[in-house]
Amino acid sequence: MPFYEYRPAHTPGCQRCHGGLVILQKLNAPALSHCPDCGVALIKIISAPNVPTKGQATLSASNIEKAGFTQYKKIGQGVYEKTAGRGPNVIGQED
Ligand SMILES: [Zn+2]
């Protein structure tokens, strides 16, 4: 099972998540959206797979989607917009 890393969308988070939360999950497990301890919204960190790359392996949006990842880009203070995948379109926004 792969490890997934999450970071809180809002700072400071809690002791468990503020520095990043690494969780062992099944490949098809749903992404963790909130810290189980403090409930802060979490952002899934995309890290390159630990496998040898052939030629120009790039983490394109379509590859990210195929791998079941959701990719976000920061669009504001604690606000992230989805650029690939099936997660919520915008996270970190609160009214
Ligand atoms: Zn937390």
Backbone and ligand atoms as CSV (ligand in chain L), in Angstrom:
chain,resi,resn,atom,element,x,y,z
A,1,MET,N,N,0.853,-1.205,0.000
A,1,MET,CA,C,0.000,0.000,0.000
A,1,MET,C,C,0.879,1.241,0.000
A,2,PRO,N,N,0.495,2.209,-0.761
A,2,PRO,CA,C,1.309,3.429,-0.829
A,2,PRO,C,C,1.029,4.365,0.355
A,3,PHE,N,N,1.981,5.209,0.612
A,3,PHE,CA,C,1.801,6.262,1.597
A,3,PHE,C,C,1.321,7.520,0.887
A,4,TYR,N,N,0.440,8.218,1.540
A,4,TYR,CA,C,-0.007,9.498,1.002
A,4,TYR,C,C,0.312,10.580,2.017
A,5,GLU,N,N,0.690,11.714,1.482
A,5,GLU,CA,C,1.019,12.814,2.371
A,5,GLU,C,C,0.010,13.942,2.187
A,6,TYR,N,N,-0.396,14.474,3.287
A,6,TYR,CA,C,-1.360,15.573,3.268
A,6,TYR,C,C,-0.801,16.736,4.050
A,7,ARG,N,N,-1.237,17.895,3.659
A,7,ARG,CA,C,-0.906,19.086,4.433
A,7,ARG,C,C,-2.178,19.851,4.716
A,8,PRO,N,N,-2.220,20.537,5.861
A,8,PRO,CA,C,-3.429,21.300,6.177
A,8,PRO,C,C,-3.590,22.483,5.227
A,9,ALA,N,N,-4.833,22.724,4.791
A,9,ALA,CA,C,-5.098,23.853,3.912
A,9,ALA,C,C,-5.053,25.160,4.691
A,10,HIS,N,N,-5.282,25.057,5.963
A,10,HIS,CA,C,-5.219,26.236,6.819
A,10,HIS,C,C,-4.154,26.005,7.862
A,11,THR,N,N,-3.458,27.054,8.196
A,11,THR,CA,C,-2.510,26.931,9.288
A,11,THR,C,C,-3.194,27.411,10.555
A,12,PRO,N,N,-2.807,26.968,11.720
A,12,PRO,CA,C,-1.667,26.087,11.936
A,12,PRO,C,C,-2.001,24.603,11.875
A,13,GLY,N,N,-3.266,24.215,11.831
A,13,GLY,CA,C,-3.568,22.790,11.975
A,13,GLY,C,C,-3.343,22.381,13.423
A,14,CYS,N,N,-3.264,21.100,13.669
A,14,CYS,CA,C,-3.023,20.625,15.029
A,14,CYS,C,C,-1.666,19.935,15.078
A,15,GLN,N,N,-1.349,19.415,16.231
A,15,GLN,CA,C,-0.056,18.755,16.406
A,15,GLN,C,C,0.142,17.636,15.399
A,16,ARG,N,N,-0.943,16.972,15.068
A,16,ARG,CA,C,-0.829,15.813,14.189
A,16,ARG,C,C,-0.611,16.210,12.728
A,17,CYS,N,N,-1.251,17.294,12.300
A,17,CYS,CA,C,-1.241,17.573,10.865
A,17,CYS,C,C,-0.435,18.802,10.468
A,18,HIS,N,N,0.008,19.611,11.421
A,18,HIS,CA,C,0.576,20.902,11.030
A,18,HIS,C,C,1.814,20.762,10.181
A,19,GLY,N,N,2.598,19.728,10.434
A,19,GLY,CA,C,3.827,19.568,9.653
A,19,GLY,C,C,3.651,18.606,8.502
A,20,GLY,N,N,2.417,18.198,8.259
A,20,GLY,CA,C,2.170,17.216,7.211
A,20,GLY,C,C,1.787,15.891,7.848
A,21,LEU,N,N,0.903,15.202,7.165
A,21,LEU,CA,C,0.326,13.982,7.706
A,21,LEU,C,C,0.593,12.892,6.673
A,22,VAL,N,N,1.294,11.862,7.075
A,22,VAL,CA,C,1.576,10.777,6.131
A,22,VAL,C,C,0.733,9.575,6.530
A,23,ILE,N,N,-0.036,9.085,5.600
A,23,ILE,CA,C,-0.995,8.033,5.908
A,23,ILE,C,C,-0.846,6.890,4.916
A,24,LEU,N,N,-0.873,5.691,5.437
A,24,LEU,CA,C,-0.839,4.496,4.597
A,24,LEU,C,C,-2.273,4.193,4.173
A,25,GLN,N,N,-2.506,4.222,2.876
A,25,GLN,CA,C,-3.853,4.000,2.379
A,25,GLN,C,C,-3.830,3.006,1.235
A,26,LYS,N,N,-4.932,2.307,1.092
A,26,LYS,CA,C,-5.080,1.479,-0.088
A,26,LYS,C,C,-5.084,2.368,-1.323
A,27,LEU,N,N,-4.643,1.785,-2.429
A,27,LEU,CA,C,-4.506,2.555,-3.661
A,27,LEU,C,C,-5.824,3.205,-4.055
A,28,ASN,N,N,-6.926,2.506,-3.838
A,28,ASN,CA,C,-8.214,3.049,-4.274
A,28,ASN,C,C,-8.994,3.684,-3.133
A,29,ALA,N,N,-8.327,3.900,-2.014
A,29,ALA,CA,C,-9.021,4.521,-0.888
A,29,ALA,C,C,-9.325,5.978,-1.208
A,30,PRO,N,N,-10.436,6.467,-0.733
A,30,PRO,CA,C,-10.749,7.871,-0.992
A,30,PRO,C,C,-9.759,8.781,-0.285
A,31,ALA,N,N,-9.482,9.909,-0.893
A,31,ALA,CA,C,-8.545,10.851,-0.298
A,31,ALA,C,C,-9.107,11.369,1.019
A,32,LEU,N,N,-8.223,11.546,1.932
A,32,LEU,CA,C,-8.606,12.132,3.210
A,32,LEU,C,C,-8.841,13.617,2.987
A,33,SER,N,N,-10.006,14.099,3.378
A,33,SER,CA,C,-10.291,15.499,3.107
A,33,SER,C,C,-10.109,16.379,4.338
A,34,HIS,N,N,-10.168,15.772,5.497
A,34,HIS,CA,C,-10.020,16.569,6.708
A,34,HIS,C,C,-9.169,15.823,7.724
A,35,CYS,N,N,-8.482,16.581,8.538
A,35,CYS,CA,C,-7.687,15.974,9.605
A,35,CYS,C,C,-8.620,15.275,10.583
A,36,PRO,N,N,-8.322,14.024,10.895
A,36,PRO,CA,C,-9.183,13.298,11.831
A,36,PRO,C,C,-9.144,13.881,13.239
A,37,ASP,N,N,-8.124,14.633,13.547
A,37,ASP,CA,C,-8.012,15.187,14.898
A,37,ASP,C,C,-8.652,16.554,15.034
A,38,CYS,N,N,-8.282,17.479,14.148
A,38,CYS,CA,C,-8.754,18.853,14.331
A,38,CYS,C,C,-9.752,19.266,13.257
A,39,GLY,N,N,-9.932,18.447,12.206
A,39,GLY,CA,C,-10.958,18.741,11.221
A,39,GLY,C,C,-10.567,19.760,10.172
A,40,VAL,N,N,-9.317,20.205,10.184
A,40,VAL,CA,C,-8.890,21.165,9.172
A,40,VAL,C,C,-8.888,20.489,7.793
A,41,ALA,N,N,-9.224,21.246,6.758
A,41,ALA,CA,C,-9.202,20.700,5.400
A,41,ALA,C,C,-7.773,20.320,5.038
A,42,LEU,N,N,-7.627,19.182,4.380
A,42,LEU,CA,C,-6.296,18.696,4.022
A,42,LEU,C,C,-6.096,18.725,2.522
A,43,ILE,N,N,-4.865,18.945,2.123
A,43,ILE,CA,C,-4.481,18.921,0.718
A,43,ILE,C,C,-3.568,17.726,0.514
A,44,LYS,N,N,-3.882,16.936,-0.494
A,44,LYS,CA,C,-3.056,15.773,-0.792
A,44,LYS,C,C,-1.813,16.227,-1.548
A,45,ILE,N,N,-0.676,15.813,-1.040
A,45,ILE,CA,C,0.586,16.187,-1.675
A,45,ILE,C,C,0.910,15.157,-2.748
A,46,ILE,N,N,1.268,15.647,-3.905
A,46,ILE,CA,C,1.667,14.740,-4.975
A,46,ILE,C,C,3.165,14.587,-4.939
A,47,SER,N,N,3.618,13.384,-4.744
A,47,SER,CA,C,5.059,13.168,-4.807
A,47,SER,C,C,5.334,12.172,-5.913
A,48,ALA,N,N,6.450,12.330,-6.518
A,48,ALA,CA,C,6.788,11.462,-7.638
A,48,ALA,C,C,6.878,10.030,-7.139
A,49,PRO,N,N,6.339,9.101,-7.883
A,49,PRO,CA,C,6.423,7.703,-7.475
A,49,PRO,C,C,7.877,7.253,-7.404
A,50,ASN,N,N,8.138,6.381,-6.457
A,50,ASN,CA,C,9.503,5.941,-6.228
A,50,ASN,C,C,9.860,4.797,-7.177
A,51,VAL,N,N,9.809,5.091,-8.457
A,51,VAL,CA,C,10.138,4.086,-9.457
A,51,VAL,C,C,11.058,4.727,-10.486
A,52,PRO,N,N,11.882,3.916,-11.120
A,52,PRO,CA,C,12.753,4.468,-12.156
A,52,PRO,C,C,11.911,5.039,-13.297
A,53,THR,N,N,12.321,6.170,-13.799
A,53,THR,CA,C,11.564,6.776,-14.882
A,53,THR,C,C,12.237,6.475,-16.208
A,54,LYS,N,N,11.425,6.250,-17.189
A,54,LYS,CA,C,11.944,6.010,-18.531
A,54,LYS,C,C,11.792,7.285,-19.336
A,55,GLY,N,N,12.872,7.789,-19.826
A,55,GLY,CA,C,12.789,8.972,-20.660
A,55,GLY,C,C,12.186,10.129,-19.905
A,56,GLN,N,N,11.292,10.814,-20.555
A,56,GLN,CA,C,10.708,12.000,-19.957
A,56,GLN,C,C,9.357,11.676,-19.345
A,57,ALA,N,N,9.406,11.061,-18.217
A,57,ALA,CA,C,8.156,10.794,-17.516
A,57,ALA,C,C,7.704,12.089,-16.848
A,58,THR,N,N,6.547,12.519,-17.195
A,58,THR,CA,C,6.047,13.751,-16.600
A,58,THR,C,C,4.750,13.462,-15.873
A,59,LEU,N,N,4.516,14.258,-14.870
A,59,LEU,CA,C,3.303,14.107,-14.093
A,59,LEU,C,C,2.241,15.012,-14.717
A,60,SER,N,N,1.747,14.572,-15.868
A,60,SER,CA,C,0.763,15.396,-16.546
A,60,SER,C,C,-0.588,15.276,-15.864
A,61,ALA,N,N,-1.449,16.217,-16.181
A,61,ALA,CA,C,-2.770,16.217,-15.548
A,61,ALA,C,C,-3.503,14.912,-15.813
A,62,SER,N,N,-3.394,14.389,-17.044
A,62,SER,CA,C,-4.129,13.167,-17.350
A,62,SER,C,C,-3.548,11.975,-16.587
A,63,ASN,N,N,-2.227,11.958,-16.429
A,63,ASN,CA,C,-1.623,10.876,-15.648
A,63,ASN,C,C,-2.044,10.957,-14.185
A,64,ILE,N,N,-2.126,12.168,-13.688
A,64,ILE,CA,C,-2.552,12.363,-12.306
A,64,ILE,C,C,-3.969,11.831,-12.132
A,65,GLU,N,N,-4.830,12.126,-13.078
A,65,GLU,CA,C,-6.205,11.651,-12.990
A,65,GLU,C,C,-6.262,10.135,-13.079
A,66,LYS,N,N,-5.481,9.574,-14.002
A,66,LYS,CA,C,-5.479,8.114,-14.157
A,66,LYS,C,C,-4.992,7.430,-12.892
A,67,ALA,N,N,-4.062,8.054,-12.220
A,67,ALA,CA,C,-3.512,7.469,-11.004
A,67,ALA,C,C,-4.439,7.688,-9.814
A,68,GLY,N,N,-5.519,8.418,-10.035
A,68,GLY,CA,C,-6.475,8.631,-8.955
A,68,GLY,C,C,-6.114,9.783,-8.041
A,69,PHE,N,N,-5.172,10.593,-8.477
A,69,PHE,CA,C,-4.792,11.731,-7.667
A,69,PHE,C,C,-5.633,12.955,-8.014
A,70,THR,N,N,-5.661,13.860,-7.106
A,70,THR,CA,C,-6.224,15.164,-7.390
A,70,THR,C,C,-5.113,16.181,-7.179
A,71,GLN,N,N,-4.961,17.049,-8.162
A,71,GLN,CA,C,-3.887,18.032,-8.070
A,71,GLN,C,C,-4.495,19.411,-7.850
A,72,TYR,N,N,-3.858,20.164,-6.991
A,72,TYR,CA,C,-4.343,21.510,-6.711
A,72,TYR,C,C,-3.243,22.514,-6.912
A,73,LYS,N,N,-3.634,23.716,-7.276
A,73,LYS,CA,C,-2.669,24.807,-7.274
A,73,LYS,C,C,-3.190,25.879,-6.341
A,74,LYS,N,N,-2.267,26.567,-5.744
A,74,LYS,CA,C,-2.634,27.594,-4.780
A,74,LYS,C,C,-3.126,28.821,-5.533
A,75,ILE,N,N,-4.292,29.309,-5.160
A,75,ILE,CA,C,-4.812,30.507,-5.825
A,75,ILE,C,C,-4.977,31.654,-4.858
A,76,GLY,N,N,-4.749,31.403,-3.604
A,76,GLY,CA,C,-4.873,32.490,-2.639
A,76,GLY,C,C,-4.434,32.008,-1.280
A,77,GLN,N,N,-4.640,32.838,-0.299
A,77,GLN,CA,C,-4.249,32.509,1.068
A,77,GLN,C,C,-5.043,31.300,1.553
A,78,GLY,N,N,-4.407,30.161,1.567
A,78,GLY,CA,C,-5.074,28.954,2.058
A,78,GLY,C,C,-6.152,28.426,1.137
A,79,VAL,N,N,-6.185,28.907,-0.103
A,79,VAL,CA,C,-7.220,28.462,-1.032
A,79,VAL,C,C,-6.549,27.797,-2.231
A,80,TYR,N,N,-7.083,26.637,-2.591
A,80,TYR,CA,C,-6.464,25.860,-3.662
A,80,TYR,C,C,-7.503,25.491,-4.704
A,81,GLU,N,N,-7.129,25.601,-5.955
A,81,GLU,CA,C,-8.015,25.283,-7.051
A,81,GLU,C,C,-7.556,23.991,-7.703
A,82,LYS,N,N,-8.520,23.128,-8.005
A,82,LYS,CA,C,-8.185,21.844,-8.603
A,82,LYS,C,C,-7.690,22.043,-10.027
A,83,THR,N,N,-6.614,21.357,-10.387
A,83,THR,CA,C,-6.127,21.403,-11.760
A,83,THR,C,C,-6.259,20.050,-12.438
A,84,ALA,N,N,-6.461,18.992,-11.660
A,84,ALA,CA,C,-6.657,17.663,-12.234
A,84,ALA,C,C,-7.272,16.757,-11.178
A,85,GLY,N,N,-7.967,15.737,-11.657
A,85,GLY,CA,C,-8.511,14.761,-10.740
A,85,GLY,C,C,-9.978,14.986,-10.442
A,86,ARG,N,N,-10.470,14.254,-9.435
A,86,ARG,CA,C,-11.898,14.231,-9.192
A,86,ARG,C,C,-12.296,14.814,-7.848
A,87,GLY,N,N,-11.410,15.501,-7.218
A,87,GLY,CA,C,-11.732,16.097,-5.922
A,87,GLY,C,C,-12.586,17.333,-6.098
A,88,PRO,N,N,-12.888,17.982,-4.991
A,88,PRO,CA,C,-13.655,19.245,-5.067
A,88,PRO,C,C,-12.905,20.282,-5.903
A,89,ASN,N,N,-13.661,21.165,-6.572
A,89,ASN,CA,C,-13.019,22.136,-7.463
A,89,ASN,C,C,-12.144,23.128,-6.721
A,90,VAL,N,N,-12.608,23.530,-5.578
A,90,VAL,CA,C,-11.840,24.482,-4.778
A,90,VAL,C,C,-11.871,23.998,-3.347
A,91,ILE,N,N,-10.726,24.011,-2.698
A,91,ILE,CA,C,-10.723,23.657,-1.290
A,91,ILE,C,C,-10.069,24.768,-0.488
A,92,GLY,N,N,-10.419,24.792,0.751
A,92,GLY,CA,C,-9.801,25.773,1.638
A,92,GLY,C,C,-10.629,27.045,1.764
A,93,GLN,N,N,-11.700,27.104,0.985
A,93,GLN,CA,C,-12.534,28.297,1.034
A,93,GLN,C,C,-13.612,28.126,2.098
A,94,GLU,N,N,-13.784,29.123,2.899
A,94,GLU,CA,C,-14.843,29.042,3.894
A,94,GLU,C,C,-15.582,30.346,3.920
A,95,ASP,N,N,-16.879,30.244,4.058
A,95,ASP,CA,C,-17.625,31.503,4.101
A,95,ASP,C,C,-18.124,31.822,5.478
L,1,ZN,ZN,ZN,-5.147,18.400,12.522
